[in-house]
Structures are given as structure tokens and as C-alpha cells.
């Protein structure tokens, strides 16, 4: 469980770095120029940012979805036996590891 949480934190940290990286590179390349006053230059910048960041954000979201799915799967396996009896009055087929304890 702890490994899944730390994996989610690492995905968020790496994703934040990957999101900031194109903006930093753009700033280093074009910081000597004046800020544009006409909208077409901002449109080009928006295309650049959107084209670079959308795949990165998509991959980060996909990784977080996988981590959340694993987190939910492992959290259901560690439900105490008493809760299974309380919320499932019918006979439930238990995991052999849970029924031994």
C-alpha cells in the first residue's frame, strides 16, 4: 500500500517536471525578445504549449489511473474479515489466506 502511494507521488513529481521543462526551454530560448503585443504570436505560443504538454499530461493521467486502480485492488484485499461478515450476510467465498486467520 505504501509503495503505491509513493509511486503516485513520484508520478506527480516527474509529471510536474515534464510539464515545466518545455516552458523553461522556451523561456531560455526567447527571453531576450520583447513580449508580443499581437494575438497571432500568442496563438503560436499556445500551439507550442498545447502540442508539447497535452501528451505529457495524458501520460501522467494514464499512470495515475493505473496507480489508483492498483490502490483500490489492494485496499479491497485487506478488508478485515469482520467487515465482510457484517456487510455480506450471505455466505461469501473467502480468500484462503483470509480464512486461515
C-alpha positions, 0 to 999 in steps of 0.5 A: 500500500505504501509503495503505491502511494509513493509511486503516485507521488513520484508520478506527480513529481516527474509529471510536474517536471515534464510539464515545466521543462518545455516552458523553461526551454522556451523561456531560455530560448526567447527571453531576450525578445520583447513580449508580443503585443499581437494575438497571432504570436500568442496563438503560436505560443499556445500551439507550442504549449498545447502540442508539447504538454497535452501528451505529457499530461495524458501520460501522467493521467494514464499512470495515475489511473493505473496507480489508483486502480492498483490502490483500490485492488489492494485496499479491497484485499485487506478488508478485515474479515469482520467487515465482510461478515457484517456487510455480506450476510450471505455466505461469501467465498473467502480468500484462503489466506483470509480464512486461515486467520 
